[in-house]
Structures are given as structure tokens and as C-alpha cells.
């Protein structure tokens, strides 16, 4: 991937430039605490630790920590309070915010966290006017560095026209925002079915072992719908049982994997004959099948 970085002032025209997003020094963290169960939400990958921070009613904030350098990014900022508490509990310093899109439950904590930590804010350059505090403007194929961690930026319009996701190939991790959920995808508020299909096709092509960290705990509801359009799928049935057990225990159902989603997510299974038959489009083209599945979910 190419690299890109920018530090233009928001009032200047947006230009595509080389991104070198390094560490910055943060002031003193908040002095608040989280319950001890937060430890169960930590995932250790090859070079990074990923901490799941439940926010609002069903959002997940993701703190991405570079073990080698101590740099830490928050992928979206649903609520500054729980994120700051998690940072304080772990003793991590916030150096970056990586925004996926402009919706308030993804950028609502930007300004408070920037004031507290002086961190940089990375977002889609063409949507900069809707990203509070943006300092670094990125586009398709650009690379963002969080310490030694490198993320490729992938444009995924559909849920919004300015949605992007962050793929860390060395750690096989994808932060998919509201584009791809476990057994679901984002509602099309601004984009078209063709746009979202193309976006999901990019993610579908990632290595199957890629861990998917999405932004909402929608899995149980998505599973109920998926069963109606893919009823003969044994992998889906097994995943539904797993999700029911996790939710009964109060556990997160995320992360999932690209491979798991290929087997169970009807929004990625537009070429599956069973899904096509279930929605009345046997032999239909991919976009039409996807659009029908999305329309059925919207009214489910």
C-alpha cells in the first residue's frame, strides 16, 4: 500500500499527501476505573493488543495498542468517558483517533478526547467537514501508522458515502465500522446497493483468517434475520448457537473472522444458491441478490 499523511488546517483545501502518523505525548489520563471484567475484553494479536470498550447502548469502541511503542488508537469514539476509563485502567496513552465515518455514535467523543490527550484524528479526506477535529486526511490505499502498526485504508461507501475501514495486515485485523457486522452489514443511509456490494466485495476478498472488529453488538438480531434467508446452512446454525451462549453469559460476540462471515453472513453470500432461492432470485446477479437481502432486512 502507498503511504499518505497530512496535517493541513481544516480551513484549507483537502489535498492527498503522505501520511506519517507517529506517536505524540498525551497529558495525564482520567482518574476513573472500570470493572475487572474489562480484562476479559482484551485480545492480543501479533504486534498489538485490542481492547473492547462497550459504549452507549450497543456500540463497541476499540483501543488498538502498539506493544512496541506504547502508541494507542481509538477506532471511533462513541463515548469519551468509557474510553478514557479504559485507557486509565490499562495505563495506555491515547495518540490517535481513527474514524470510520461521521455518525455521532462514532465521532461523538472526538473533541473531548482531543482536548484531554492532544491526539491526532484520522478520517476520510472527502468527508472532513463531518469529522470533528480531523487532522489527518486519508483515502483509498493510504497507510496509517500507529507506532509500528500499519493500517491500510479501504474506502467502503454504502452505509454513508464517506465510510472507510482500517485493515492491519500484519496482525490480520480489520476494523470495519458500520460496513460489515457479524452476520450483517450497515443500513444504506446514503449509498446505493451497488456501492455497498462493491465495498463488501473488497472485504470479502481479505484473508479468511482476518479478525473482524465491527462497531456494534448487533449479532443476535442479525442471526435471527440470517436464519430466514439461509435456513439450510449448518454453519449458520452452529454460529447462532454460539452467539446465544455468548450473549446469555454477557459476553461480546465480536471479533468474528472473514472466513466465518463467508460461511454465515447472508450479505456476503449473494452467490449462494440457497440464499438466492430464499429471496426469490435464483440465478440473479450479485447486486440484485444483495439488494433484495438488504431490503428484506430493512423490513424485518
C-alpha positions as CSV (number, residue, x, y, z in Angstrom):
1,X,0.0,0.0,0.0
2,X,1.1,3.6,-0.6
3,X,1.6,5.9,2.4
4,X,-0.2,9.2,3.0
5,X,-0.3,11.8,5.7
6,X,-1.4,15.2,6.2
7,X,-1.6,17.9,8.7
8,X,-3.4,20.6,6.8
9,X,-5.6,23.0,8.7
10,X,-9.3,22.2,8.3
11,X,-9.9,25.5,6.6
12,X,-7.5,24.7,3.8
13,X,-8.5,22.6,0.7
14,X,-8.2,18.9,1.2
15,X,-5.2,17.5,-0.5
16,X,-3.8,14.0,-0.7
17,X,-0.4,13.9,0.9
18,X,1.9,11.3,2.5
19,X,0.6,10.1,5.9
20,X,3.2,9.7,8.6
21,X,1.1,9.4,11.8
22,X,3.5,8.9,14.6
23,X,3.2,9.0,18.4
24,X,2.5,12.1,20.3
25,X,2.7,12.8,24.0
26,X,-0.5,12.8,26.0
27,X,-1.4,14.6,29.2
28,X,-2.4,12.9,32.4
29,X,-5.2,10.3,32.0
30,X,-8.5,10.4,33.7
31,X,-8.6,9.0,37.2
32,X,-11.5,6.6,36.9
33,X,-11.8,2.9,36.8
34,X,-13.6,0.1,35.0
35,X,-14.9,-3.2,36.5
36,X,-12.4,-6.1,36.5
37,X,-14.3,-7.8,33.7
38,X,-12.6,-5.4,31.3
39,X,-9.7,-7.8,31.3
40,X,-11.8,-10.4,29.5
41,X,-12.2,-8.0,26.6
42,X,-8.5,-7.8,25.7
43,X,-7.3,-9.6,22.6
44,X,-3.6,-10.0,22.0
45,X,-2.5,-10.2,18.4
46,X,0.9,-10.5,16.8
47,X,2.0,-6.9,17.4
48,X,-1.0,-5.2,19.0
49,X,-3.4,-5.5,21.9
50,X,-7.1,-4.8,21.1
51,X,-9.3,-3.7,24.0
52,X,-13.1,-3.8,23.5
53,X,-14.8,-0.9,25.3
54,X,-18.6,-1.2,25.4
55,X,-20.2,2.3,24.9
56,X,-23.7,3.7,24.7
57,X,-26.4,1.1,24.2
58,X,-24.7,-1.3,21.8
59,X,-21.5,0.4,20.4
60,X,-18.1,-1.0,20.8
61,X,-15.1,1.3,20.9
62,X,-11.8,-0.4,20.1
63,X,-8.5,0.6,21.6
64,X,-5.6,-0.5,19.4
65,X,-2.3,-0.6,21.4
66,X,1.2,-1.0,19.8
67,X,3.1,-3.0,22.3
68,X,6.5,-1.9,20.9
69,X,6.0,1.8,21.1
70,X,3.1,2.4,23.5
71,X,1.1,4.3,20.9
72,X,-2.7,3.7,21.2
73,X,-5.5,4.5,18.8
74,X,-9.2,4.6,19.4
75,X,-11.1,3.3,16.4
76,X,-14.1,5.7,16.5
77,X,-15.2,7.4,19.7
78,X,-18.7,6.5,20.7
79,X,-18.4,8.0,24.2
80,X,-15.3,9.7,25.6
81,X,-15.9,8.6,29.2
82,X,-15.7,4.8,28.9
83,X,-12.8,5.1,26.5
84,X,-10.8,7.3,28.9
85,X,-11.6,5.0,31.8
86,X,-10.3,2.0,29.8
87,X,-7.1,3.9,28.9
88,X,-6.6,4.8,32.5
89,X,-7.2,1.2,33.6
90,X,-4.6,-0.1,31.2
91,X,-2.1,2.8,31.6
92,X,-2.2,3.5,27.9
93,X,-1.7,6.9,26.3
94,X,-4.1,7.9,23.5
95,X,-2.2,9.1,20.5
96,X,-4.7,8.6,17.6
97,X,-8.3,8.5,16.8
98,X,-9.2,6.5,13.6
99,X,-12.7,7.5,12.5
100,X,-14.6,5.3,10.1
101,X,-17.5,7.7,9.4
102,X,-19.2,10.8,10.6
103,X,-22.2,9.4,12.6
104,X,-22.4,10.8,16.1
105,X,-22.0,7.4,17.8
106,X,-18.6,7.2,16.0
107,X,-17.3,10.7,16.4
108,X,-19.1,11.9,19.5
109,X,-16.1,11.6,21.7
110,X,-13.6,13.2,19.3
111,X,-13.4,16.7,20.7
112,X,-13.4,15.7,24.4
113,X,-10.6,13.2,23.8
114,X,-8.6,15.6,21.7
115,X,-8.8,18.2,24.4
116,X,-7.7,15.8,27.1
117,X,-4.9,14.0,25.2
118,X,-3.9,16.1,22.3
119,X,-4.2,13.1,20.0
120,X,-4.4,13.2,16.2
121,X,-7.7,12.5,14.4
122,X,-7.6,10.4,11.2
123,X,-10.6,10.4,8.8
124,X,-11.7,10.3,5.2
125,X,-10.4,13.4,3.4
126,X,-13.5,13.8,1.3
127,X,-15.7,13.7,4.4
128,X,-13.5,16.0,6.5
129,X,-16.3,18.6,7.1
130,X,-18.2,15.9,9.1
131,X,-15.3,14.6,11.2
132,X,-14.8,16.8,14.3
133,X,-11.2,17.7,15.0
134,X,-9.8,15.9,11.9
135,X,-6.0,16.4,11.4
136,X,-5.1,13.6,9.0
137,X,-6.9,13.2,5.7
138,X,-6.8,9.7,4.2
139,X,-8.1,7.9,1.1
140,X,-8.2,4.5,-0.5
141,X,-4.8,2.8,-0.4
142,X,-3.2,5.2,2.1
143,X,-1.4,3.8,5.1
144,X,-1.8,5.0,8.7
145,X,0.8,4.3,11.3
146,X,0.1,3.9,15.0
147,X,3.5,3.4,16.4
148,X,4.9,0.4,14.5
149,X,1.4,-0.8,13.5
150,X,0.4,-0.1,9.9
151,X,-3.2,0.1,8.7
152,X,-4.3,0.2,5.1
153,X,-7.3,2.5,4.4
154,X,-10.1,1.0,2.4
155,X,-13.0,3.1,1.2
156,X,-16.3,1.4,1.8
157,X,-19.2,3.7,0.8
158,X,-22.7,2.4,1.3
159,X,-23.7,3.0,5.0
160,X,-22.5,6.6,4.3
161,X,-20.8,7.9,1.3
162,X,-17.7,8.7,3.3
163,X,-17.2,5.4,5.2
164,X,-13.7,3.9,5.4
165,X,-12.3,0.9,7.3
166,X,-8.8,0.1,8.6
167,X,-7.0,-3.1,7.8
168,X,-3.9,-4.1,9.7
169,X,-2.5,-6.9,7.5
170,X,0.5,-7.8,9.7
171,X,-1.9,-8.5,12.6
172,X,-4.7,-9.8,10.4
173,X,-7.2,-7.4,11.9
174,X,-10.0,-5.4,10.2
175,X,-11.8,-2.5,12.0
176,X,-15.0,-2.4,9.8
177,X,-17.1,0.3,11.5
178,X,-20.6,0.0,10.2
179,X,-19.8,-1.6,6.9
180,X,-19.5,-5.2,7.9
181,X,-21.1,-6.7,11.0
182,X,-21.2,-10.3,12.2
183,X,-23.9,-11.8,10.0
184,X,-24.9,-8.3,8.9
185,X,-24.0,-5.1,7.1
186,X,-24.8,-1.4,7.7
187,X,-28.1,0.1,6.6
188,X,-27.8,2.2,3.5
189,X,-28.4,5.7,4.7
190,X,-26.5,7.5,1.9
191,X,-25.2,4.9,-0.5
192,X,-26.8,2.5,-3.0
193,X,-26.9,-1.3,-3.1
194,X,-24.3,-1.3,-5.8
195,X,-22.0,0.8,-3.7
196,X,-22.3,-1.4,-0.7
197,X,-22.0,-4.5,-2.7
198,X,-18.7,-3.2,-4.1
199,X,-17.5,-2.3,-0.6
200,X,-18.3,-5.7,0.8
201,X,-16.7,-7.4,-2.1
202,X,-13.4,-5.7,-1.1
203,X,-13.7,-7.0,2.4
204,X,-14.8,-10.4,1.2
205,X,-11.5,-10.7,-0.6
206,X,-9.4,-10.3,2.5
207,X,-7.6,-13.3,4.0
208,X,-10.1,-15.6,5.7
209,X,-8.2,-15.6,9.0
210,X,-8.7,-11.8,9.3
211,X,-10.2,-10.9,12.6
212,X,-13.2,-8.5,12.1
213,X,-13.8,-5.9,14.8
214,X,-17.1,-4.2,14.0
215,X,-18.7,-1.2,15.8
216,X,-21.9,-2.7,17.2
217,X,-23.2,-5.7,19.1
218,X,-26.0,-6.5,16.6
219,X,-25.1,-10.2,16.2
220,X,-28.1,-11.8,17.9
221,X,-30.6,-9.7,15.9
222,X,-28.6,-10.3,12.7
223,X,-28.6,-14.0,13.4
224,X,-32.4,-14.1,13.6
225,X,-32.7,-12.5,10.2
226,X,-30.0,-14.6,8.6
227,X,-31.9,-17.8,9.6
228,X,-34.8,-16.6,7.4
229,X,-32.8,-16.2,4.2
230,X,-30.3,-19.0,4.7
231,X,-32.3,-21.7,6.6
232,X,-30.4,-24.7,5.3
233,X,-26.9,-23.5,6.3
234,X,-25.3,-25.7,9.1
235,X,-22.5,-23.2,9.7
236,X,-25.1,-20.6,10.4
237,X,-27.0,-22.8,12.8
238,X,-23.8,-23.5,14.7
239,X,-22.9,-19.8,14.8
240,X,-26.4,-19.0,16.1
241,X,-25.9,-21.5,19.0
242,X,-22.5,-19.9,19.8
243,X,-24.0,-16.4,19.8
244,X,-26.9,-17.4,22.0
245,X,-24.4,-18.9,24.6
246,X,-22.1,-15.8,24.5
247,X,-25.0,-13.4,24.9
248,X,-26.5,-15.5,27.7
249,X,-23.2,-15.2,29.5
250,X,-23.0,-11.5,28.9
251,X,-20.0,-11.8,26.5
252,X,-19.3,-10.0,23.3
253,X,-19.8,-11.9,20.1
254,X,-17.0,-9.9,18.4
255,X,-14.5,-10.4,16.9
256,X,-15.6,-12.6,14.1
257,X,-13.5,-13.6,11.1
258,X,-13.8,-13.1,7.3
259,X,-13.8,-16.8,6.9
260,X,-16.7,-17.2,9.4
261,X,-18.6,-14.4,7.7
262,X,-18.2,-16.0,4.3
263,X,-20.0,-19.1,5.8
264,X,-22.7,-17.3,7.8
265,X,-23.3,-13.8,6.6
266,X,-26.1,-13.5,4.0
267,X,-24.9,-10.1,2.9
268,X,-21.7,-11.8,1.7
269,X,-23.4,-14.9,0.2
270,X,-25.1,-13.3,-2.8
271,X,-23.6,-16.1,-5.0
272,X,-25.1,-18.9,-2.8
273,X,-27.9,-20.8,-4.5
274,X,-29.7,-21.3,-1.2
275,X,-29.8,-17.6,-0.4
276,X,-30.8,-16.8,-4.0
277,X,-33.7,-19.2,-3.8
278,X,-34.8,-18.0,-0.4
279,X,-35.1,-14.4,-1.7
280,X,-36.7,-15.5,-5.0
281,X,-33.8,-14.6,-7.2
282,X,-32.3,-17.9,-8.3
283,X,-29.6,-17.2,-10.8
284,X,-29.8,-13.5,-10.1
285,X,-26.9,-11.1,-10.5
286,X,-24.9,-10.4,-7.3
287,X,-26.1,-6.8,-6.8
288,X,-29.7,-7.7,-7.2
289,X,-29.4,-10.5,-4.7
290,X,-27.6,-8.3,-2.2
291,X,-30.2,-5.5,-2.7
292,X,-33.1,-7.9,-2.0
293,X,-31.4,-9.3,1.1
294,X,-30.8,-5.8,2.3
295,X,-34.4,-4.7,1.6
296,X,-35.7,-7.7,3.5
297,X,-33.6,-6.9,6.5
298,X,-34.8,-3.3,6.5
299,X,-38.4,-4.5,6.9
300,X,-37.6,-7.5,9.2
